[in-house]
Amino acid sequence: MYLTQEASYGTDVVTNGWERVERYRDTTSGFHAEGFPADGRGDQDGKRVTYFGGISRPSSDGFLLYSAPGWDSGSRPTPVLLVHGANDTADRAWANPGEAGGYGCGAATCPSMGLMQYLATRGYRVFAVGFAHKQGDNLMQAQIVGDAISVIKAKLGVSTVDLVGWSKGEMSARAYVSSVKPSWGRSYAGDVRKLVTVGGPNGGYDYPYAHGWAHDFSIWPECGGRVNAPSPHSHMTCYGQYTAHPEFSMTPSGGYDNYPGQRQMLSRWDGVYGVGGAQDWYTTYYGGQGFYTAGSGIQAAIDAGSLIKPLHDAGVPASVTTYLLAGGSPDVLGIFNENRGPSDGVVFVASALDTTGIPTVGGQATITGANHLELGWNSAADTQIAAWLS
């Protein structure tokens, strides 16, 4: 068997309302340790370090499986696996949106409960996966999604699971059911009943390149940035100092490739909504040396490994009924919001609702009052997701 359970933590250790957290390792040859920024911004934190055995930079062959109260007693026949997004954890995403403090949930005040509690109290048997790398390769993470489903099936004696993928989590969930995989990976096992994408970049996104100047200030350390996100630039001037940071690059650079999962979500929207007017907008989007920045442009990053076209071409199996949820409020606190067209602040509504390669669409909805970070706990979003899963 390629799956090994390494540890289990109960209510004496586990926080945020979960009942149990288990750590597993997939021994399949092909998994590897991914790169982490040297300054620690991408490291596991909080309880996740405990769950990963005291390791803050775990290898991507390991994962966490969270179990909600009622995981083995809920009345709903099909269990639900929640798949979190970029720079996130299963704790903050699904169980305690306020864990990261102010603005961490996209609003000025954050609740202490999320979609996990909403579903669990309504009889759903809820699980969540926790990835080793917060910005990791979606192809490896898709294999981990399949692993988590295998564990759930064995625990409960069921044949199918429902998947809910939020933001970047939609990519690995969709890649799993579409058998978009590394050469060494396993194909889809036919064990998903419904797929719900929540603010997912089904049509891709280009936010970092359209708003690169504003985006970079939150990343570049010389500008005071600490956010764990990739930059569209290789060089930038901060307070008169022109510096290189290949470790934060969207594309592999200088031997670094710390953000493969972000690159895999890219597609061009300049032909639909234009580019925007930020400093160095042309060279940021199309590549070259600008006044303050330099970079290779979005097309080079797409060519380095975007998964949007491969996912569209592979298609979701017709047997998997797919539901698409978008946010309609571009008001995420603390960032420059996507304003070129209708969006949730990060992902265009047209991308979140893009059905290319999805033959069986069960429903589409836009939560007009929710931004990208609110979609996991907004009451209208919770109600809609539960209705689709019922």
N, C-alpha and C positions, 0 to 999 in steps of 0.2 A: 504494500500500500504506500502511495506517495505522500500521504498526509500523516503527520505526527502531531499529537497534542502534547504541548510542552508544559503548560501550566493552566490552572483554573483559579479564579478569584471570586469569592462569594461576597455576601452583603457586609461582612466585617471589614472588607477592603474597598469594595466597589462603591462609587458615588453617583450622584445625579439621577438616582431613581432606577438604575439598572439592577437586575437581580444577580447577574453573573457576567464575567468576562473571561474568555478562554483565549489562550495563545496557541496558534498552530504554525507548523512549518511544512511547506511543500518542497519535497526533496527532488523534484523533477530537475534534471540537468537543463540549464538554460537560464534559470533565475540568477540574478547577480545583485551585488550591492550597488546602489546608485549613488551619485555624487550629492553631497550636501554643501551648502555655502559654509566657508570656514568660520564665519563669525557667529554661527549658531542659530541664525534666524529661521532655518528650516528644520531644526531639531525637534524631536518629540518633546513634549513638555507635560507638566502636571502628572496626573495619574498614569498617563500613557507610558511614561518612563518605567514605572513600576510594572505595568502590564507587559511591556516588552523586556522584562527581566533586567531592568536597570540600565538598558542600552538606549541612549538618546538618538543614535543614528543606526537603526536596525537595517539588516539586509532585506531586500524586497521579496524574499521567499517566505518571510514571516507575516502573519496577519493576526488581527484580533477579531473574535466573534462575540458581540454583545448580545445578551438575552434579556428581554424586558419581563417584568412581572406578568405572569399568565402565559409565558412562552409554551408551556406544556399543558395548559388547561383551558385556553381560550376557546370560545365556541365557533369561531370562524374556521372553515375547513382548510383554507389555503393560507399558509404562513406568509409573512411579508419580510423581505430583506431590504433594508435601507442602505443606500450607498452614498456616502458624503462627497463633497466637492473639494476644490483646491484649497490648500493652506488651511485645512479644517480637520476636525476630529468627529468621531461619532458622538462624543459627549456634547460638544457645543452645537453641532448641527441639529441633532435630533432630540436631546434630552434636557439641555440647559443652555438656551441661547445667550444667557447672560454670563456664562462662565468666563468669557474673555474680557468682561468689564464693559464700560460705557462704549456705545457705538458698535460694539462687536456683533450686534445682531442687525445692524442697519438702521437702528432707530435710537433716539435719545435715551430711552429707557428700555431695558430688555427683560423679558419674562424668564422665569426659572424652570419652565416646562415647555416641551415642544411636541412635535408630531408623534414621537414615541408614546408619550403618555396619552395623547388624544386617541390613538389607535388602540392601545392596550386596554384602556378602560371601556372600549366598545367591543371587546371580544376578539380582537385581532391578536394573533400570535406573532410577536414582533421581534426581529433580530436586526442587527446592524453590523456591517463590516468596518474594521479599522485598518487602514493601510499603513505600511511601514514608512513610506515616503509621501509627504504631503503634496508634492507636485510631480509624482512619479509617472513612469511610462504606462500609458493606458493599456497597452497590449499585455504587459505583465499583470496589471491590476485586473484586467478582464479574466485572466486565468484564476486570480484570487477570488473574484466573484463566483466563478464556477466552483471553486473549492468550498466557499462558504455555503453555497447551495447544497453541495454534496453532504456536508456535515448536518445541515438542517434536515435534509431528507432522511438521513440515517437516524437522527434523534427522534423524529416524529413519525417515521414510517409513511411519509407522503411521497407523491410522485412529481408534484409541481410546486413552485414557489412564485409569488408575485414580487417584482422588482420595482423599487422606487429610486431613481437616480437623480440627484440634485446637482445642477451645474456640471462641473467636470465629471461628477459621478455618473452622469448620463452616458458619457463616452465609454467608460469601462463596462457599464451594464449593457449598452447597445452593442459594443464590440463582442461581448460574450455571446449574446443570442444570435449575432450575425456571423459567428465563427471567423471574425477578423482577429488573427492571432499571429504570434511569432512562429517561425518555422518549426520550433520544437513544441509548440503548444497543442493542447487538446481542443477538439472541435466542440461546438454546442451539443449538449447532451439531451436536448428536447425537454427540458424540465422547467420552463417558465410559462406561466399561464397569461399573465398580464405584465406589461412594461409601462411604467409611468415616468415620464421625463418632466422634471421640475426646473424651469429656467435653464434648460439644457441647450447648448449651442448646436442644435440639430443641423443648422445651416452654417455653422462656424461663426467665428467672431474675429474682429480686427481691432478691438479697442486699444491694445497697447501701441499699435502703430498709428492709429488716427489721433490719439491723444498722448503721444510719447513724451512731450516736454513736461506736461503736468504730471503724467504717470511716473516719470523718472525721479521727481523730487521725493517721492515716498520710498524710493529704492536706493538711490545713490548715497553711500554713507557720507561723502564729503558735503552733500546737501542736507544732511541730517536724516536721511531715509533709513528705515529699518524693516520695511515690509518684505515678507518672503514672496516675492513675485519677480518675473523676468523682465528685463529691459529690452527694448527694441534697438538699443544703441550699444556700441562697443566702447565709445569714448564720450565723455561729457565734461563740460566746464562748470565747476561749482565754486562760487566766490573767487573767480579768477584763476582757479587751478584746473588745468586740463588733465584728466586722469582716465586710465583704462581699467575696466572691470569685466574681463571675459567670464568670470564666474557667475555674473548675473545676466549673461547674454541669453536671448531667446534661442539663438542658433548655437550649435557647438562651436566653441571658440577657445583657443589657447589650451586645449586639452580638457576643458570643462564642458559638462553638459548636465547642469543641475535642474533643468526645467523642461524635460522632454514632454511631459503631459500637457503643458501650455501650448507648445509648438504644434502638437497634434490637433488642437482645436481651431487652428487658424484657417480662415478663408477670406477672400477679398470682398469688401462691400463698397469699394470706392465707386464702382459703376452704378450703384443704387443710391447711395446717400452722400457721395463725395468723400472728401478726406478731412476737412476741418481746417482751422486756421491757427493752430498752435505754432509756437516758435519752431523753425526748421521743419515745417510740416511736410514739405516736398521730399527732402532727403531722408526724413524719418520713415515715410511710407514707401518711397521708391528706391531708397538707398543712396549713399554718397556722403560727402563731407558738407555739413551745414555750418552755420556760424558758431554754434555752441556744441554741436553733437556730430557724431559720425556713426553710421551703421550700414548694414547690408540690405535693408528693406524687407518688406513682407514677403515678396515672392521667393526670395532666397530661403526664408524660414519655412514657407510652405513646401518648397522643393526638398527641404531637409527632413520632411517627415510628417506633414499634416495627414490626419486620418479621415477628414471630412469626405473626400471623394471615395476612398476605399469603403467607407461605411455606406455611402449612398449606393455604390455599385454592388456591394454584397447584399444589401437589403435585409430587413428584419423578416424572419419567417412569417408567412401568412397565418400560422397557427398562434402567433403571439399578438394578442390584441394590445394596441399601443395607444396611450393617452398622452397628450401634450399640454403642459401647463406653462403659461407665461405670466410674468409680472408686468404691470403697466405703469409703474411709478418710478421715474428716473430721479430719485431723491436720496441715494445712499449717502449717509453722512461721512465726511472725511475724505471723499475722493472727487475727482472731476468726473461728473456723470456723462454717460453717453447721450449726446443731445442732437445727433444728426438725423435721427428718425425715432419713431416710437420704440421705447426700450424700457428695461427694468433698471437702468443705470449702468449696466454692463453688457447685457445681451439684447440684441434687437428682438422685438416681438416677432418679426417675420422669421427670424432664425429659430427661436424657441418653438414656433408653430410649424416649422418646415417639415412636410411629410414626404420629402423625396426618399424613396427607398423603403417606405412604410406602407405595405399593401392593406393592412387591416387597422384602420384608425377607429378606435372606440369613442373618442371624444377629444375636443380641444376647448380650452378656456383661457381667458386672460383675467387675472385678478388685478383690477385697475388700481387698487389702493396699496399694492405691495411692490416693494423694490426687490432687487436680486437677493439680498440677504434676509429679507422678511418672509420669503416664500416658504421657508421650512417651518414657520410657526404662526403665520398669519391665520386667523380663524377661518376666513373664507377659503383660503388655500387648503387648510386641514379638512374642512367640510367637503370640498370638491374631491380631494384625493380619496377620502374615505368612501365617498359615493361611487367613485370609479372602481375601487377595490371590492365593493360589496357584491 
